[in-house]
Amino acid sequence: MTQQVVGVIGAGVMGTGVAQNLAQSGFNVVLLDISTAVLDKAANDIRNNIRFQAFSQKDKSRLDDPDEVLQRIVFTTDYQALAQAFYVIENVSEQWHAKSSVYPQLEAVCPAHTVYAADTSCYSITRIAALTKRPDKVIGIHFMNPVPMKPTVETIRGWHTSKETIAITDNLLSTMGKTSILVEDSPGFVSNRILMLTVNEAVFTVQDQVADAQQVDEIFKKCFGHKMGPLETADLIGLDTILYSIEVLHESFADSKYRPCPLLKKMVDAGLLGRKSGEGFYKY
């Protein structure tokens, strides 16, 4: 059982999943958010997620006790709680002003050896690393949702990311029960550069009345064998996150193929964000 401390910044869906996975792997976790209400929800979600795992898991001899897992997590709004962290995973929303405000606060409290991992959908890791005085210790980790159930992640090497940082990251991920696929730094990397384009085009087909959402998803599931269609996936990720990611790709590449679909913008403006709001392309 490791006694190492890992910080997780942002207690949204992804941050909560990362914190849960780390705590279940034996790490002591500091989960930080600006909102105590969001932190309270995260604690409740982790408890419910572990109970669901117990219900669905066949091997009942390896069940985790929700209370024991939660005891390994400190829920806080204070960056000083990260003073002992050897590793920090940043999961704030895909908006540059939000991400860029985190790293100066980390620099003020984290030890010189602390590694920063940006769990970002589309932002350049090299650009994020430039916000710090330790660019060699900055790496990208793109976790997949739901985090505790996905065994593989995409890791991204920034311009200055050192071999040591990659090795430390691989070791942490291995302890979490995950393997990684290391790719080079480019906005969207591999997964979201392709996925976001697919989702955005799927929204265009609905906007253009070529098919409804269910028909689009059925084609991907029944014809291609995908477990989820692109619009079901969009609802799971959050339509606001999809829109922010598409906008980053559009800005980064200055290529019209990444133009956000007007219907996607309209749905986000209407608060139809998918599962997180109770309605997106489907009702929940």
VEXDREN-2710 file (C-alpha; in Angstrom, 1 decimal):
% VEXDREN-2710
k/r/px/py/pz
1/MET/0.0/0.0/0.0
2/THR/1.6/3.2/-1.1
3/GLN/1.6/6.3/1.1
4/GLN/2.4/8.6/-1.8
5/VAL/0.2/11.7/-2.2
6/VAL/-1.3/12.6/-5.5
7/GLY/-3.2/15.8/-6.1
8/VAL/-6.2/16.0/-8.4
9/ILE/-7.4/19.4/-9.6
10/GLY/-11.0/19.7/-10.5
11/ALA/-13.8/17.6/-9.1
12/GLY/-16.0/17.2/-12.2
13/VAL/-16.8/13.9/-13.8
14/MET/-13.2/13.2/-14.9
15/GLY/-11.5/14.5/-11.8
16/THR/-13.8/12.5/-9.6
17/GLY/-13.1/9.3/-11.5
18/VAL/-9.4/9.9/-11.4
19/ALA/-9.5/10.5/-7.6
20/GLN/-11.6/7.4/-7.1
21/ASN/-9.2/5.2/-9.2
22/LEU/-6.2/6.6/-7.4
23/ALA/-7.7/6.0/-3.9
24/GLN/-8.8/2.5/-4.9
25/SER/-5.2/1.9/-6.0
26/GLY/-3.8/2.8/-2.6
27/PHE/-2.7/6.4/-3.1
28/ASN/-3.5/9.2/-0.7
29/VAL/-5.4/11.7/-2.7
30/VAL/-6.0/15.5/-2.4
31/LEU/-9.0/16.4/-4.5
32/LEU/-9.2/20.1/-5.0
33/ASP/-12.0/22.3/-6.4
34/ILE/-13.1/25.9/-6.1
35/SER/-16.6/24.7/-5.0
36/THR/-17.4/22.9/-1.8
37/ALA/-20.7/21.9/-3.3
38/VAL/-18.9/20.2/-6.2
39/LEU/-16.6/18.5/-3.7
40/ASP/-19.6/17.2/-1.7
41/LYS/-21.1/15.8/-4.9
42/ALA/-17.8/14.2/-5.8
43/ALA/-17.7/12.4/-2.5
44/ASN/-21.3/11.1/-2.9
45/ASP/-20.6/10.1/-6.5
46/ILE/-17.5/8.1/-5.5
47/ARG/-19.5/6.3/-2.8
48/ASN/-22.2/5.4/-5.2
49/ASN/-19.7/4.4/-7.9
50/ILE/-18.0/1.9/-5.6
51/ARG/-21.3/0.5/-4.5
52/PHE/-22.2/0.0/-8.1
53/GLN/-18.9/-1.7/-8.8
54/ALA/-19.7/-4.1/-5.9
55/PHE/-23.1/-4.9/-7.4
56/SER/-21.7/-5.6/-10.8
57/GLN/-18.4/-7.2/-9.9
58/LYS/-18.3/-11.0/-10.2
59/ASP/-15.3/-11.6/-7.8
60/LYS/-16.9/-10.5/-4.5
61/SER/-13.6/-11.3/-2.6
62/ARG/-12.0/-8.1/-4.0
63/LEU/-14.6/-5.5/-3.1
64/ASP/-13.6/-2.1/-1.9
65/ASP/-15.3/-0.5/1.2
66/PRO/-16.5/3.0/0.2
67/ASP/-15.7/4.4/3.6
68/GLU/-12.1/3.1/3.4
69/VAL/-11.6/4.5/-0.1
70/LEU/-13.0/7.9/0.9
71/GLN/-10.7/8.0/4.0
72/ARG/-7.8/8.2/1.5
73/ILE/-9.2/11.3/-0.1
74/VAL/-8.9/14.8/1.3
75/PHE/-11.6/17.1/-0.3
76/THR/-10.4/20.7/-0.2
77/THR/-10.4/24.1/-1.8
78/ASP/-6.9/25.0/-0.4
79/TYR/-3.9/24.6/-2.7
80/GLN/-1.6/24.3/0.4
81/ALA/-2.9/20.8/0.8
82/LEU/-0.8/19.8/-2.2
83/ALA/2.5/20.6/-0.4
84/GLN/3.3/16.9/-0.1
85/ALA/2.1/15.8/-3.5
86/PHE/4.7/14.0/-5.7
87/TYR/2.3/14.1/-8.6
88/VAL/-0.6/16.4/-9.6
89/ILE/-3.2/15.7/-12.3
90/GLU/-5.1/18.7/-13.5
91/ASN/-8.7/18.2/-14.8
92/VAL/-10.3/21.6/-15.0
93/SER/-12.6/22.6/-17.8
94/GLU/-11.4/23.0/-21.4
95/GLN/-11.2/26.7/-21.2
96/TRP/-7.8/28.4/-21.3
97/HIS/-8.5/31.0/-18.6
98/ALA/-9.4/28.2/-16.2
99/LYS/-6.5/26.0/-17.0
100/SER/-3.9/28.7/-17.1
101/SER/-4.9/30.0/-13.6
102/VAL/-4.1/26.6/-12.0
103/TYR/-0.4/26.3/-12.7
104/PRO/0.9/29.5/-10.9
105/GLN/-0.9/28.3/-7.8
106/LEU/0.7/24.8/-8.1
107/GLU/4.1/26.4/-8.6
108/ALA/3.7/28.3/-5.3
109/VAL/3.1/25.2/-3.2
110/CYS/4.4/22.1/-4.9
111/PRO/7.9/20.7/-4.3
112/ALA/10.4/21.0/-7.1
113/HIS/10.2/17.3/-7.9
114/THR/6.4/17.3/-8.4
115/VAL/5.2/16.1/-11.8
116/TYR/2.3/17.9/-13.4
117/ALA/-0.1/15.9/-15.7
118/ALA/-2.6/17.8/-17.7
119/ASP/-5.8/15.7/-18.4
120/THR/-6.8/17.8/-21.3
121/SER/-8.9/17.0/-24.4
122/CYS/-7.2/19.3/-26.9
123/TYR/-4.8/21.9/-25.4
124/SER/-1.1/21.6/-26.3
125/ILE/1.0/20.1/-23.5
126/THR/3.9/22.3/-24.5
127/ARG/1.7/25.4/-24.2
128/ILE/0.6/24.3/-20.7
129/ALA/4.2/23.5/-19.7
130/ALA/5.2/27.1/-20.6
131/LEU/3.1/28.2/-17.6
132/THR/5.6/26.5/-15.3
133/LYS/9.2/26.6/-14.4
134/ARG/9.5/22.8/-14.8
135/PRO/8.5/22.1/-18.4
136/ASP/10.5/18.8/-18.2
137/LYS/8.1/17.6/-15.5
138/VAL/4.9/18.3/-17.5
139/ILE/3.1/15.6/-19.4
140/GLY/-0.4/15.0/-20.8
141/ILE/-2.6/12.2/-19.7
142/HIS/-5.9/11.8/-21.5
143/PHE/-8.0/9.5/-19.3
144/MET/-11.1/7.9/-20.8
145/ASN/-14.6/8.0/-19.2
146/PRO/-15.5/6.3/-16.9
147/VAL/-12.0/6.4/-15.5
148/PRO/-12.0/3.5/-13.1
149/MET/-13.3/1.1/-15.9
150/LYS/-11.0/2.1/-18.7
151/PRO/-7.7/0.2/-18.7
152/THR/-5.8/2.3/-21.3
153/VAL/-5.0/6.0/-21.5
154/GLU/-3.4/8.3/-24.1
155/THR/-0.2/10.0/-22.8
156/ILE/1.3/13.0/-24.5
157/ARG/4.9/14.1/-24.6
158/GLY/5.4/17.8/-24.6
159/TRP/8.5/19.4/-26.2
160/HIS/10.5/19.4/-23.0
161/THR/8.9/16.3/-21.2
162/SER/11.8/14.2/-19.8
163/LYS/12.2/10.4/-20.0
164/GLU/12.1/10.4/-16.2
165/THR/8.7/12.1/-16.2
166/ILE/7.4/9.5/-18.7
167/ALA/8.7/6.7/-16.5
168/ILE/7.2/8.1/-13.3
169/THR/3.9/8.5/-15.2
170/ASP/3.9/5.0/-16.5
171/ASN/4.6/3.6/-13.0
172/LEU/1.7/5.6/-11.5
173/LEU/-0.6/4.4/-14.3
174/SER/0.5/0.9/-13.8
175/THR/-0.3/1.1/-10.1
176/MET/-3.8/2.3/-11.2
177/GLY/-4.1/-0.8/-13.4
178/LYS/-3.7/1.1/-16.6
179/THR/-1.4/1.0/-19.6
180/SER/-0.6/4.0/-21.8
181/ILE/-0.1/4.8/-25.5
182/LEU/2.5/7.6/-25.8
183/VAL/2.0/10.1/-28.6
184/GLU/3.5/13.4/-29.6
185/ASP/2.1/16.8/-28.8
186/SER/-0.5/18.3/-31.1
187/PRO/-3.8/19.9/-30.3
188/GLY/-6.3/17.1/-29.8
189/PHE/-3.5/14.5/-29.9
190/VAL/-4.9/11.3/-31.7
191/SER/-8.1/10.5/-29.9
192/ASN/-9.9/13.8/-29.7
193/ARG/-8.5/15.2/-33.0
194/ILE/-10.5/12.3/-34.6
195/LEU/-13.3/11.9/-32.1
196/MET/-14.4/15.5/-31.9
197/LEU/-14.5/15.8/-35.7
198/THR/-16.7/12.7/-35.8
199/VAL/-19.0/14.0/-33.1
200/ASN/-19.3/17.4/-34.7
201/GLU/-20.1/15.9/-38.1
202/ALA/-22.7/13.7/-36.5
203/VAL/-24.4/16.8/-35.0
204/PHE/-24.4/18.3/-38.5
205/THR/-26.2/15.3/-39.9
206/VAL/-28.9/15.8/-37.3
207/GLN/-29.0/19.6/-38.0
208/ASP/-29.3/18.9/-41.7
209/GLN/-32.2/16.4/-41.0
210/VAL/-30.3/13.5/-42.7
211/ALA/-31.2/11.4/-39.6
212/ASP/-32.2/11.8/-36.0
213/ALA/-29.8/11.1/-33.1
214/GLN/-31.0/7.5/-32.6
215/GLN/-30.5/6.6/-36.2
216/VAL/-27.0/8.1/-36.3
217/ASP/-26.0/6.1/-33.2
218/GLU/-27.6/2.9/-34.4
219/ILE/-25.6/3.0/-37.6
220/PHE/-22.4/3.2/-35.6
221/LYS/-23.4/0.5/-33.2
222/LYS/-25.1/-2.0/-35.6
223/CYS/-23.1/-1.4/-38.8
224/PHE/-19.6/-0.6/-37.3
225/GLY/-19.9/-2.6/-34.0
226/HIS/-19.3/0.4/-31.7
227/LYS/-20.5/0.0/-28.2
228/MET/-21.8/3.6/-28.2
229/GLY/-22.7/6.0/-31.0
230/PRO/-21.1/9.4/-31.4
231/LEU/-24.1/11.3/-30.0
232/GLU/-24.5/9.0/-27.0
233/THR/-20.8/9.5/-26.5
234/ALA/-21.3/13.3/-26.7
235/ASP/-24.0/13.2/-24.1
236/LEU/-21.7/11.1/-21.8
237/ILE/-18.7/13.5/-22.2
238/GLY/-20.9/16.7/-22.0
239/LEU/-21.9/18.8/-24.9
240/ASP/-20.2/21.8/-23.4
241/THR/-16.9/19.9/-23.2
242/ILE/-17.4/18.8/-26.8
243/LEU/-18.0/22.4/-27.9
244/TYR/-15.0/23.8/-25.9
245/SER/-12.8/21.0/-27.5
246/ILE/-14.0/21.7/-31.0
247/GLU/-13.4/25.4/-30.5
248/VAL/-9.8/24.8/-29.3
249/LEU/-9.1/22.6/-32.4
250/HIS/-10.7/25.3/-34.7
251/GLU/-8.5/28.0/-33.1
252/SER/-5.3/25.9/-33.1
253/PHE/-5.4/24.6/-36.7
254/ALA/-7.3/27.6/-38.2
255/ASP/-9.0/24.9/-40.4
256/SER/-12.7/25.2/-41.3
257/LYS/-13.2/21.5/-41.0
258/TYR/-13.2/22.0/-37.2
259/ARG/-16.0/24.7/-37.3
260/PRO/-18.4/24.0/-34.5
261/CYS/-21.9/22.9/-35.6
262/PRO/-24.5/25.7/-34.9
263/LEU/-26.9/23.1/-33.4
264/LEU/-24.2/22.1/-30.9
265/LYS/-23.7/25.7/-29.9
266/LYS/-27.5/26.2/-29.6
267/MET/-27.9/23.1/-27.4
268/VAL/-25.1/24.3/-25.1
269/ASP/-26.7/27.8/-24.9
270/ALA/-30.0/26.0/-23.9
271/GLY/-28.3/24.1/-21.1
272/LEU/-28.8/20.7/-22.9
273/LEU/-25.4/19.3/-21.9
274/GLY/-26.2/15.6/-21.9
275/ARG/-26.1/13.3/-18.9
276/LYS/-24.8/16.0/-16.5
277/SER/-27.9/18.2/-17.1
278/GLY/-30.5/15.4/-17.6
279/GLU/-31.0/16.1/-21.3
280/GLY/-28.8/16.3/-24.5
281/PHE/-29.5/14.4/-27.6
282/TYR/-31.4/12.0/-25.2
283/LYS/-33.3/12.5/-22.0
284/TYR/-31.9/10.9/-18.8
END
